[in-house]
Amino acid sequence: MCAVKLMARTVHGEDFDLVIPSPKRVVSIKLEVDLIEEIDRLWRSLGYTSRSEFIREAIIYYMQIVSLRSREKQSMVNATSIDLEESESRSEGSLRKDEPYLVIDTTTDIA
């Protein structure tokens, strides 16, 4: 997904970076006319060179956000799982005074 950057040298011995962009494929999508008009307004006003460049960067940005949220959600699930395991491994005698708990008397018959 990223370009290849190579060090190159001119015939006069001057070094420069040669950037070879990664290959691209055409992906066709259908969008509402209003959305296309808003995209066109935005890419021009923000200084992008094309609609494609703007959409490509918007997709990459969105993918990074989704990935970050997914990692955060997974971290929360892992932390909750650890908390549950610790809670289950505690015996009744090890409850702290500040922890609420419920004692159920099962010796009394209800008739």
C-alpha positions in Angstrom: 0.0 0.0 0.0 3.0 2.3 0.3 5.3 3.6 -2.3 8.9 2.4 -2.8 11.6 5.0 -2.1 15.0 4.5 -3.7 18.2 6.5 -3.6 19.2 7.5 -7.1 22.1 9.4 -8.7 22.1 11.7 -11.7 24.8 11.3 -14.4 26.4 14.4 -12.8 26.7 12.5 -9.5 23.9 14.3 -7.6 21.8 12.1 -5.3 18.0 12.3 -5.2 15.1 10.2 -4.0 13.2 8.3 -6.6 9.7 7.4 -5.5 7.9 4.6 -7.3 4.2 4.6 -6.4 2.5 1.4 -5.5 0.3 -0.1 -8.2 -3.3 0.9 -8.2 -6.5 -0.6 -9.5 -9.8 1.0 -10.5 -12.7 0.5 -8.1 -16.1 1.6 -9.4 -18.6 2.8 -6.9 -22.0 4.6 -7.2 -22.6 7.6 -5.0 -25.5 10.1 -4.7 -25.1 13.2 -6.8 -25.2 15.4 -3.7 -22.3 13.5 -2.1 -20.2 13.8 -5.3 -20.8 17.5 -5.4 -19.7 17.8 -1.8 -16.6 15.7 -2.4 -15.8 17.9 -5.5 -16.2 21.1 -3.4 -14.0 19.7 -0.6 -11.1 18.3 -2.7 -10.7 21.5 -4.6 -11.0 23.8 -1.5 -8.5 21.6 0.5 -5.9 21.6 -2.3 -6.0 18.0 -3.4 -4.9 17.3 -7.0 -7.9 15.1 -7.8 -11.1 13.6 -6.6 -9.4 10.2 -6.6 -6.6 11.4 -4.3 -9.2 12.9 -1.9 -11.3 9.7 -1.8 -8.2 7.5 -1.4 -7.0 9.5 1.6 -10.5 9.6 3.1 -10.7 5.8 2.8 -7.2 5.3 4.4 -8.1 7.8 7.2 -11.4 5.9 7.9 -9.7 2.6 7.9 -7.2 3.8 10.5 -10.0 5.0 12.7 -11.9 1.7 12.4 -8.7 -0.2 13.2 -7.9 2.0 16.2 -11.5 1.5 17.6 -11.2 -2.2 17.0 -8.0 -2.4 19.0 -9.5 -0.3 21.8 -12.6 -2.5 21.9 -10.4 -5.6 22.0 -8.4 -4.1 24.8 -11.6 -3.5 26.8 -12.8 -7.0 26.1 -9.4 -8.5 27.3 -9.4 -6.3 30.4 -13.0 -7.3 31.2 -12.1 -11.0 30.7 -9.2 -10.7 33.1 -11.4 -8.9 35.7 -14.0 -11.7 35.4 -11.3 -14.4 35.8 -9.9 -12.8 38.9 -13.3 -12.4 40.3 -14.2 -16.1 39.7 -10.9 -17.3 41.2 -11.5 -15.6 44.5 -13.0 -17.7 47.2 -15.9 -16.5 49.4 -13.5 -16.1 52.4 -11.3 -13.7 50.5 -13.9 -11.0 50.0 -12.8 -7.6 51.1 -15.0 -5.6 53.5 -15.7 -2.9 51.0 -17.0 -5.4 48.3 -20.7 -5.9 48.3 -21.9 -9.4 48.2 -25.1 -11.4 48.8 -25.5 -14.3 51.3 -28.4 -16.6 50.5 -29.7 -18.8 53.3 -30.7 -22.2 51.7 -31.4 -23.9 55.0 -34.9 -22.5 55.5 -37.9 -24.2 53.9 -40.5 -21.9 52.5 -43.9 -23.6 52.8 
